[in-house]
Every structure is written in structure tokens, then in C-alpha cells.
């Protein structure tokens, strides 16, 4: 088995708590990585030295929404000469850019990650890069191309892959944005994705179902999703409550209680989501929620160097369209001016959620 | 197995071989190539006053059945003295005189004064003389060519459809083929339009007009009966794609042709289009395989406006955009890459929603692999502008092509002023050529491969669908 594929597979296993299987897979062939997996607790001290350590450090920062630190670490490892680490780091930079709203730059990094993975036959990373590209396209309001990317991602995933349910859920998000003609397909896909044992997809799929119900006026979908979602702070739960708020608003009912529950259940690392929710709160005329003091607004995603310009990937027309709207999609969410009226502000949620 | 000019002729001057390789592309039939190929190392000035060693000329018979005289690589000293162009003009005039009729003389922009092509029929004389005196003839070739035009019947003569295009192509070149009849359900109206014998019964018509070849341009699911009549009558066929709607049907056709051999050419015109022939030549000489190949084919019909024809009727169309337009894209991809595709993923759309069972898809996006090359086919009947676009990314080279030009890293490498008509003529010429050969089962393997990819794509769309069902019919 290829070393890069081996390492990525082991890391993926570790992410879903299958540490023993990951170690068995490595079987002494990657000492530093084994050490990392043995002590994997998102503690920076456990990252091995060198480019792999930098990449791991980058991902650790990323998962904690410390985008500037993550990008700094990824930048150190993205040109290390080891294809799988390069591709993985480029993917990390793409994810940082995506989360912070620098979509065009993120797409460039994503294309680079995919190009390296394609050239060196790193199938797992290829699938991850295509999935990340789908997310960028989704946020960039290109749902059809996003759905195509997720279909390709699904086709690239090996049978039984741990991320299948997640990708199905993302594709359902894309379909749900395509309008009334695709709602039935989206609803079915959400219901299927909501039953993927062994993954953390269920709550996100239910959240998508709730939003679909809120948009299409099917209150039973919202109620069912809320009933099936475990209580407690989680993005999925918060989105279900946001959907309920939206439904109440559309019915001219009081939405403030639902809204406050949503705010309480939205974890603090979702910094831009929280910022949007504050703006929507103001637009709805709720009593203002105290601003987050922890939001780091200084991050600007790095742009790809001209030497790293990617070979044009087949989803080329979407890139072309995104390039046309460069100003909107490459400023960062921090610079987005939130609309003052509830409807316009509601449409801006598409940067973050289904 | 295809080979390159360099492989076919190891003794050839390398620079000339490279030039030829770019111009001709890979050679499909080694034996035929070697039999027909003649090298002329000297060209005669037919005025007779001066005989000059001009450079290199090649007589070649590629698969389209016409004869080409390639004049290239004029000696630099002659070029400097201004003789090169005059020499070419003189040889061209000689060829015109010696041929019963020259079809066309072309100057390709890239070659400018280096390359002219003379397509000729009936026979062609090319002489080469050495020495100072005209009577010292060293080499001489006479090529007999086809004496009579092909008598053709078109089945499915919708003036706005492909049948109409074929009729126009036949009439554009009366020396190559002659329209002697049309078979159409609306025979009377077609007869008034075309002024030829028309009948709704193909078997009756074939017996009456003594046709040698038939062009079949029908709805996808309507070919079987017409094809059977042609095979029984022993006439050559130019069969519009697809040859069949399923592998089962195609294999059945293959068995029929084994039992009763019959000449057949498939109407995949892009295989004869000058731009794509040039592009294939570029790829054949490239050291590395492309990383990506993107083919975008969009008809540009207004969004949500369905044409009222058989293409939206599942029982006649047998499939949607993927089988209809996508077939061309897949065939072109396989033609350019010279290897079969393997489908990775396929999305089928009916306008802006995932296509469902029973619907005719209006758009398809297929991602496939061909060795190290990732192929993306973007097929859409609606939306946006009408476009046909091919893009190849090599390591540090971006090659783009359409029906008019080929650009390499933004620089025009090839341009042609003849467009779709040339591709249709090429297919007709190929039909003329296969008609002259002893009956034998046609080579269907390319088309078998394409249809297999179509089936793979439909199947793949079903497998990962989960709400997006494949839309295959027939």
C-alpha cells in the first residue's frame, strides 16, 4: 500500500476513534505517525516534528477555529516535497479559506490538493479534496456543481468508507438548494443520511431536513427533526432550532424563545455562524444578544502562489463563474455586510448552513 | 493497433517525421498505410524550363478515401531565392491538370507556404525528375481512383435534422456521391422538396433506385428494421450514432454482420473534423499523457424549452442527453486519447433537478478516467450559449480546441476555414472507400467501447443515486 494512502487512512481511522485499527494498519512502518496516534488528544505537544507534525498541528488548530495559526502551520508543510503531506496541507489551507469565507482562494488550494492527489494516485485525499471543493461550491451558491462534486466524491470513496454518510448529507444540502424540483430527492437523501451508524452525520442530516421543512412550509419535518435530535450544544441541534425560528417567523408567531435556544446550542467555535445569527437576531427585532468577544477577525486566508496554479479541474465552469464574482467570494466572511431586513439576512445563511 | 509515423518509418528524416506526425496523427492501419504510401523526393516544374529539386512531397491515402499530396519542407536555399512558393504553385497546377478534378486546395495557416493539400479523384499523376533535362524521369506514379459517384439513399430526411445535413453534404459534392432516393414517412412532401424518388418503404425503394449505399438518420430506437433491410440488400450503410441503444442490441447487430458482411461507417463526424484530427496528432506526439481532458458540448437551447420531437419521447429516444449528445463527447474523448474510458461518476439532470426514472435527462456530467487522464464531459441541451469546447491540460501545456481552431498555451496552432461540412465529407469519403472493398464485417470495436461507457455512466448514476434514478429507456 502506498505510504501516503496508508498514513491518511490511519489518520482518518484515528479521527473516528479507531486507534487500534489505525496502529495495526501502520504496523511499525511510520513510527512518528504511530506516536501521534497513540497520544492523539488534540494536544499540540504530541505532534511529531517535521512536515507531518506541522500538518497535524495545522489540523489541530483548524478544528479549534484558530485559522491564522492553522494556516501558518500548513504553510510550513505545504511545500515539503512529500506528496501526501503537501496535498493534505493544501487541503487544510482550503478548509481554512472555506470556513473564513475566502472561497476563491480555497478553491485554488483545493484544486492544488486534488492535482497532487491525482498525480500520485492518493485516492483518499482525492476524495477529500473533491468533497471540500463541493463544500466551497455550496457556500459559493453553485449547488448544481456542488452536487456533482459530491457525487464524484461518493464514487471515489472506497466501499464502507467512514465519510459516506457525511458526503450523502452534503449532497442532500446541494439538492435542497436547487429549488422545488429537487426537494423530494433532497428529503429522501436526508432521511438516508440520517441513518449512518458509526458516523456523526445524523444530526447534520436532521438539521438539513429541518431547514428544508422550514423553507417548504412542511412543519412536520421541522418538528420531527427537533424531536430526533439529541439536546445539548451542537451545530446540528442549533440549526434545527434556527429552522424552527424561521418557521415561527414565517407564521408570524413569536420566534424569540426558539432563537435563544438556538444561540445557546451553537458552539462557540462556529464563529462566523454566530456572527450571522447575531445579525439575523437584529433583523428580526429581537433584543440584542451580546456580541462574542472571542471572535478572531484578523485572519486572511493565504492566496496560492502563481507557481502552484492548478491544472484546471473538470468542474471548470463553476470556477469560471466564481472568478466572475471574485469580489464577493474572496473577501472573507468577516467583511460581509449583513443585510438589515430579515429575508435578505436569512438568504445569507447559505454561507454557513444548508 | 495504432502506430506513429516515426514507428512506421524508422528510416525517415526525424524532423520530417515529426512534421508528418503532427499533421497526420497516428496511423490506424499499418498495412494499408505502407501499401499506399509513396515518397517523392523531387518535384518537377511542369513548365519544363527548369527542373529543380524542390524538397519533400508525400502522397498519402488516409482513411477518408481521398488522396492527398503533401508538399512540405521546401529546401531553405530555394525558399530564400523565392522559388519555393513558385514551385509549389507549379506542382499544384500540374496536379490539377493531371487529376480528373481536384476537390480542394487548402493552405493551412500554421504551415503557410510549407504545406498544401490537393485532394484528387479518379487518378493522380505525380512525377519526379532528376537532372537538368526534362526527359530524365526518375520516378513516376499513377494512382487510379474511383470513377463514379456513389448512388445513395437517405433514410429519415427531416430537413431540420441530421438527414437534411447529409442531403446537403451529398449535393455539395456531386462527384463523390449522388442522391438517388429518400425514404421517409412523409414521402410526398420530401419528394416535392428534393426532386428525387421518395418512398416510405425502404426495401421497395432500394429495389427501384439500385442504390449502392444508404444513410440512416433515424430516432435511436428505430434503426433495427431499416438496418436489417440494408443488410439483406447488401448495400453499404452510413449509420448515424448510436449504433444501438444497448450493448445487447449492438452485439446482435455484430452477429448479423458476421453472418452477412456489409460495409458500414458510423456517423461520428468529429473523427473526421480537421481540428480534432490535428489535436489527436498533437497528443500522439506528446511525451506525456494529459492530466485532464474536458469536453463541453452545449446546444444552448433556451432553458426549460423542450423541443417537440422524438428526442423527448422515451420510447423513441432510448435515453436523454447522455445517449444523444454525450455519445459524441465520449467518442471524441476515446478518439483523442486512443483508449477506452472508465466511468468514475455520472450526474444526470432534468433541467435543474436530478433526473428521475422515466424522465429524459437534459444534461449529464460524466467524470471518467483513461489511464492517468481524468476526463470530464459536460453535456447540456439547454442553458447558456451553444458551445463545443475541448480542453487538455498537460504538465505545462494547455491545449484548447473547437471546430475552428486549436490553441496551445493561448497561441493558435491550427485553424481551418472548413467546418462541419468537412467532417461530413470525410465520412462520405470513407463510405466510398469501404464500398470499394470486398464485403467484410465492419470494425465496430470503437463504437462498442463508446456504448459500453454510456451504459457504465447510466449504471453509475443509478448506483450512487439515492433519489436520482437512471433514466435509461428502450
Interface residues (C-beta under 8 A of the other chain):
Chain A: X115 X118 X119 X144 X147 X148 X151 X152 X154 X155 X156 X168 X175 X178 X179 X181 X182 X184 X185 X186 X188 X189 X192 X311 X312 X313 X314 X315 X316 X317
Chain B: X291 X292 X294 X296 X344 X345 X346 X347 X349 X350 X351 X352 X353 X354 X356 X365 X367 X372 X374 X375 X376 X378 X391 X393 X398 X460 X464 X466 X467 X468
